[in-house]
Amino acid sequence: MMHFTPENLLLIASIITFCSILISRAGGRFGIPALLMFLVAGMLFGCDGLGIIFDNIHQTQFVGIIALCIILFTGGIETKIKDIRPILKQGITLSTVGVILTTVFTGMFIYLLSEWDKFPFQLPVITCFLLAATMSSTDSAAVFNILRNRGVKLKNNLQPTLELESGSNDPMAYILTIVLIEIASGITGDNAGTIGTWPIILKAAKVLLLQFIVGASAGVLMGYVTVWMLNKIRLNNTPLYTIMLLCLVFFTFTITGFMNGNGYLAVYIAGIIIGNHKIVNRKEIFSFLDGMTWLVQIGMFLTLGLLVVPHEMIRTAPVALLIGAFMMFAGRPLSVFLCLAPFRKVSLASRIFISWVGLRGAVPIIFATYPVIAGIEGSSLIFNIVFFITLLSLIVQGSTISWTARKLHLDLPASDDETAFGIEVPEEAGKLVEITLTEDSLLHGNTLKELKLPEGMLVMMIKRGERFIVPNGSVVLNAGDRLLIISDNGGEI
């Protein structure tokens, strides 16, 4: 059996990460989500595989907190308010009321199972709902990874709806988990029986309100403070801006937690505010965050894969299979249909698709570590059940998202996001636009002097086939030429 030591930690980490990337590449050919392959890779190298022993749940939770902060912040910074504005109400409804309904429906189902004579485990009612709460949110890392990195394009504003829901429902699930842990500790802990029911409920309600109010307020405040600092502080080295931004992300998370607020909600809101304002070195910051997000996702999924003990998880497989099937085919759909009932413009096909994209990922597993650390009765069982359901969700739902979209006629052709020139300019300098000339474009003349462009726009370069032409007023234009235009106002051509 192999143990982590300072001498072999870097060697083991590099080998596991390298092998997991190769495994994920192979799995991608069969439509298997890359994040699932990272989980599997961790399990293959773990105690029931090659024998690496890793059983520190506190370190796992720490890795998860760092990863979730970066993932949620990156999701927020890439969320465009103009894209989510039309679906803001239904997205927030799904991420709040939807999480609560999923917890209630799934918790009741687990409790009924627990009361069944043939059920192998008997759980206290509060533990049943705590188990449901840890799994009640869709996983932002899984949803962002599949929708963005696999090029899934959807009709009816479904993509921003799903991304808004998955990015903003983790805080709600975290709040429910913490509140239910507070209640479970009061009922079954050392002080059980000495504290009345109403004090426990009032304390839980206070936690709930503080988490939301303080978390949202801190997120808004730190978002605007960060925008101001990024634009006002002049640093000699561009990479220092991204490092400073990360420092502010972790500061936002921790200071919000010290004030009893929800740090995950704070970093997500801060990300949205920063992403929708002009900031210096935007390209470099976004590139850095993209790579950093992949790094922490890989680290989080590998760590969770190493932590789980597969032979213990298999013992809970029949129970987890029942709960997972209920969530996929009953709990999640019922919650979605109830939440979207007031939104009559949402089509039936869209409701079915949203119901199906209830992906579970690393977030529920991370949340499942909180009851273990708190010593809640049945917490080890919670962890193994959640892990199995995550695997089930990534395999069944994650592998069929594209297929489901096609069957429901909700998919769009993949857009060509690659540019012909590969040039970017600072955001404050203007906006680059690329257009391809057609015969109709040249009806009034075939030179730049005769091509009528709106005021404030200038042609920087022309691409004809594989040739690049520096423009002047007398250059003769052909249909099919690609023009690189800079606009000082970002207007439409």
SULFENTA-V984879 format. One record per backbone hydrogen bond with DSSP energy under -1.0 kcal/mol. NH is the residue of the N-H (numbers start at 1). CO is the residue of the C=O. Records with the same first field share a line. If there is no record, write none. Layout:
NH: CO ; CO
//
This chain:
2: 51
9: 5
12: 8
13: 9
14: 10
15: 11
16: 12
17: 13
18: 14
19: 15
20: 16
21: 17
22: 18
23: 19
24: 20
25: 21
26: 22
27: 23
28: 24
30: 27
31: 28
32: 27
37: 33
38: 34
39: 35
40: 36
41: 37
42: 38
43: 39
44: 40
45: 41
49: 46
50: 44
51: 46
52: 45
53: 2
57: 55
60: 56
61: 57
62: 58
63: 59
64: 60
65: 61
66: 62
67: 63
68: 64
69: 65
70: 66
71: 67
72: 68
73: 69
74: 70
75: 71
76: 72
77: 73
78: 74
79: 76
84: 80
85: 81
88: 85
91: 87
92: 88
93: 89
94: 90
95: 91
96: 92
98: 93
100: 96
101: 97
102: 98
103: 99
104: 100
105: 101
106: 102
107: 103
108: 104
109: 105
110: 106
111: 107
112: 108
113: 109
114: 110
115: 111
116: 113
119: 116
128: 124
129: 125
130: 126
131: 127
132: 128
133: 129
134: 130
136: 133
139: 359
143: 139
144: 140
145: 141
146: 142
147: 143
148: 144
149: 145
155: 410
158: 155
161: 157
162: 158
163: 159
164: 160
165: 161
166: 162
167: 163
168: 164
169: 165
173: 169
174: 170
175: 171
176: 172
177: 173
178: 174
179: 175
180: 176
181: 177
182: 178
183: 179
184: 180
185: 181
186: 182
187: 183
188: 184
189: 185
192: 189
194: 191
200: 196
201: 197
202: 198
203: 199
204: 200
205: 201
206: 202
207: 203
208: 204
209: 205
210: 206
211: 207
212: 208
213: 209
214: 210
215: 211
216: 212
217: 213
218: 214
219: 215
220: 216
221: 217
222: 218
223: 219
224: 220
225: 221
226: 222
227: 223
228: 224
229: 225
230: 226
231: 227
232: 228
233: 229
240: 237
241: 238
243: 239
244: 240
245: 241
246: 242
247: 243
248: 244
249: 245
250: 246
251: 247
252: 248
253: 249
254: 250
255: 251
256: 252
257: 253
258: 254
259: 255
260: 257
261: 256
262: 211
266: 262
267: 263
268: 264
269: 265
270: 266
271: 267
272: 268
273: 269
274: 270
275: 271
276: 272
277: 274
285: 281
286: 282
287: 283
288: 284
289: 285
290: 286
291: 287
292: 288
293: 289
294: 290
295: 291
296: 292
297: 293
298: 294
299: 295
300: 296
301: 297
302: 298
303: 299
304: 300
305: 301
306: 302
307: 303
308: 304
312: 309
313: 309
314: 310
317: 314
320: 316
321: 317
322: 318
323: 319
324: 320
325: 321
326: 322
327: 323
328: 324
329: 325
330: 326
331: 326
332: 327
334: 330
335: 331
336: 332
337: 333
338: 334
339: 335
340: 336
343: 340
344: 342
346: 343
351: 347
352: 348
353: 349
354: 350
355: 351
356: 352
357: 353
358: 356
366: 362
367: 363
368: 364
369: 366
373: 369
374: 370
376: 371
379: 376
382: 378
383: 379
384: 380
385: 381
386: 382
387: 383
388: 384
389: 385
390: 386
391: 387
392: 388
393: 389
394: 390
395: 391
396: 392
397: 393
398: 393
400: 397
404: 400
405: 401
406: 402
407: 403
408: 404
409: 406
410: 405
412: 153
417: 415
429: 426
431: 487
433: 485
435: 483
437: 481
443: 440
445: 442
449: 473
451: 447
457: 454
458: 486
460: 484
461: 484
462: 469
463: 482
464: 467
467: 464
469: 462
475: 472
477: 446
480: 437
481: 478
482: 463
483: 435
484: 461
485: 433
486: 458
487: 431
488: 456
//
